């Protein structure tokens, strides 16, 4: 009779490979550069990845539909922290 004398060695589990480091989460802030009035449109454009000209055109167009656009802009001016 022959015995199976196979020995196995214990190896600790390997850590899962890590991907590339995650970028810091975007924050909605008013930048110091690239602003025209208060930087609200520039901050929204940077946060959403939309061209700042498009955001400014939408903001100006919203002024023609009542005071809601102005109220939102002023609220953004006070609520968005400066960069």
N, C-alpha and C positions, 0 to 999 in steps of 0.2 A: 504494500500500500504506500502510495506517496501522498504526502500532505501538501496542500497549497500553502506555501509560506510567503505569500506576497504581502509586503508591508506597504502601507500607504502613509504618507506624511501629511500632517495637517497644515494647511496654509490658510491664513485668515482671508475673509472675503475682501475682494478688491473694491476700492471706491469707484463709484460710477464716474466716467470721464466728464469733466466739466466743459461746457461750451465756452464761447467767448464771453468776456465779462459784460454784464448787462449795463446799458447806459442809464444814467440817472433819469428818473421820471421827469417828464416835461412839467413845468410849472407855468401857470398863466400869470405873467408879470408884464409890467410896462417897461420896455427897454429904454435906456438912456440915449441910445443912438438910433437914428432913423425915424424919429417922431416928428410929427407936424404940430399937433396941439398938445395933447396930453400923453400920447403914446398908446392909447387904447387900441386903435386899429392895428398898429405895428405889433402889439403884444398878441392880439387875436390871430393875426396872420402868421406870426412865428409859431404859435401854439398849434394851429391847425395845419400848417404847411401850405397855406394858400398864399398867392401873391398879394402883397400889401396893397397894391393898386385896386385889386378886385374887392378887398375888404373895405377900402375907403369909398369906392363907388357904391357899394351896398349900404354903407352907413349914410352917405349923402342922400341916396335914393329913399332911405327909410325916413328921412326928415320930411319928405313930401307927403308922407302918409300919416301925418299927425305928429304929436309930440312924443310918441313912444320911442322913436329912434334917439331923440335927445335925452330922454330919461334913462335909457339903457346906456348911452355913452357916459353920462354924468355918474351913473351908478358904477360903471367900470372904472371911471377915474378915481372914485373914492374907495372901491373895494379891491381893485387889483394892486398888489404891492409893487413898488418900484424896484427895478433890478439893481 
